[in-house]
Amino acid sequence: MPLLTQPFEAGLTGWIVVFGGVIAELVGGAAVANQTSTAIAVLVLILPVVVVFGFAVVQWWQVRSSAAEPASWWHLAGIATGVLIWLLWPTVPGPLAGTTAVAGTSSGRAFC
């Protein structure tokens, strides 16, 4: 059986890939995106997402080609819940809301 079709190994590998992607997003957003051009910042922030998506495609392909039992779709409920919360209760940090008296600016770029 391929590695990504075995429950423990696939779960552990998936956890490492997603956790590494989150760390890469945080580091990329803090260290690179604020100090470089927009094109480079977008590349740095998109790259971890592409890697995680590629991992998911490879795992789906291995499960499908080996006729293994696919994972339950219920694990996607966390993503759907996060999207709903993000869309229903959007929050904007005070300095970026446009009504800041602290920085005296109305745009995020001017505030930074």
Secondary structure, DSSP 8 states (H G I E B T S, - for coil): --GGGSHHHHHHHHHHHHHHHHHHHHHIIIIITTTS-HHHHHHHHHHHHHHHHHHHHHHHHHHHHHT-----GGGGHHHHHHHHHHHHS----GGGSS--SSS--SSHHHH-
